[in-house]
């Protein structure tokens, strides 16, 4: 479906910008591409993270006409799932209190959070690259 194609390109690109913005601004001296207060607000992280992750799931389930099933959109789907999860974990990290860290089952979430937070810039850059490649080459295998 073309709607998920367009939504995938948009959410992957924007999520990648959000995730890699701190490193980008440190290296280039440009302070912000967008309003940083809005991009770091809890509500925005939650809504955009859910939208990106759900788009990644639907990108796996839906097929653009003339494309190979599942494999045709694999890279944008994985990028959407990874960047959406990273944004949701950013929301989770800001929302929870230190006393909630000892909850049962939070060990797996903490490991995923540690992995994605250490590689936040890499996930962001790969998400932007996946969005741009998916936009420029819509019918190429894996893109």
N, C-alpha and C positions, 0 to 999 in steps of 0.2 A: 504494500500500500504506500502510495506516495506521501500520505500524511505522516506516517512513521519515519519515512526517509527524511523529510524536511525537519521533523521534530528531533530525530537522532542527530542530524548535523548541528542544529541549533543548541541542543542541550549538551552535546559533547564539547563543542567549541566553548560555550560559556562556562561549563564546569571546569574545563582545563584552564581557562583564564583565571578563574577564582582560585584554583589550587596552586597555580604557579605564579600568582601575582606577587607574593612577597619576595621570592627569589629574583623575579624579573625586575622588580623595582630596586632591589639592592644592587644588582649588577649594572643596570642602565642609568640609574639616577632618576628615572621617571617615577614619581611618587605613586600614582594610581591611574589605572586605565579607566576605572569606573569609581563610583563613590564607595570607598572602603567601609564606611559605617553601614551602608545598606547590605553590602556583600557579606559582612561578618555578623549581621543580625541573626538571632536564633530562628526567627520565623522564616527568613529567606533561605537559610541553610536547610531547614526542614523541608520546605516546599520544593526548592530546586533539587535537593537530593532525592526526594521521592519521585519527582518528575523524571529525573535522569535515570534512576534505577528502573522505574517502571517502563520507560521507553526502551531501555536495554533489554528487558525481558520480552517486551512485545516485538522488538527487532529480531529476536531469535524465533519467535512464534509466527510472525507474519512474513510473507515473501513478496517482494516487489515483482511485478509481472515481468517474465522473461529472465529472472534471476535463478540461480541454483538454490535449492532449499537449504536452509540453515547455514551452509558454508558461505553462501554469497554475501551475507552480512555479519560474518563472525567477528571481524575486528571492531567495527563500530558497536556491536552488541557488548563485547567484552569491555571495551573502553567505557561504555555507558554504565555497565554494572560496577566497574571498579571506581569510576569517578563519583557515581551516585552514592556508593557505599562510603567513600572517603568523606563526602560532604555530610552524610548522615552521622558518621562517627565524629566529625567536627561538632555537629549539633549536640550529640550525646555527651561529648567531653565537656562542653560548656555548660550543659544542663545539670549534670550529676554533681553531687556533693561528695567530699572525701569520705564520709561515713558510708556512702552507698557502694564504695569500691569493694567491700567485703561480701557482697551478695553472692549467692550460689549461682553459678553459671556465667559470672562476669569474667572468668579467666579466659575463655575463648574470645570474647569480645575485646578484652584487653590485648590479647595477642594480635588479633586482626588490626586493632587500632594502632598498636605499636608499629606493625609492619607498614600500614598505609601512611601513618604520620611521618615515619622516617623517609618514605619514598613519595611524599605528597607532590613534590615538584615533578618527579619523573612521571607519575600518573597523570598530572596535569598536562605536561608537554605531550605525552603519548595520546592523550585524549584530543588535544588540539590537532595533532598530526592526523589522527584517525578521522576527525571531522573534515579536515581539509582534503584529504585523499578521497574520502567518501563523496564529498561534494564534486571534486574534479573528475573522478573516475567512477561513476555510479554503477556500472555493470561489470566491473572487474572482479574476479574471484577473490574472496576474502575481504573485499572492501565494500 
